């Protein structure tokens, strides 16, 4: 009987595997001064890209190096965006034509035409440890 219970418990545990989690490090380069803050957003759904982030990090102090770290992220496909919020209002400021007035960037250093890039242009695969570099423009 105990052998039967052991087999049952083992087979149950094989069906309930915890999701694999990873860490994403987003290194930001290309800023001109260390005023304000960096806002780094992570997206996991193409339809939510640049509308509703999955997670975000605000970095208020960055001298010499600027890295945002996202821990315990389920393995999968993601995209990231960042902007240098120089006036700390929490928004990417734009001019009257809608062009950004503050430095910004996307994962894969993706560039959009007639607007921002899409999710697939900016997406990357997350493993146990993933490092992404974004250069501000």
Secondary structure by P-SEA (a helix, b strand, c coil): caaaaaaaaaaaaaaccccccbbbbbbbcccccccbbbbbbbbcccccccccccbbbbbcccccbbbbbbcccccccbbbbbbcccccccccccccccccccccccccccccccccccccccbbbbccbbbbbbbcc
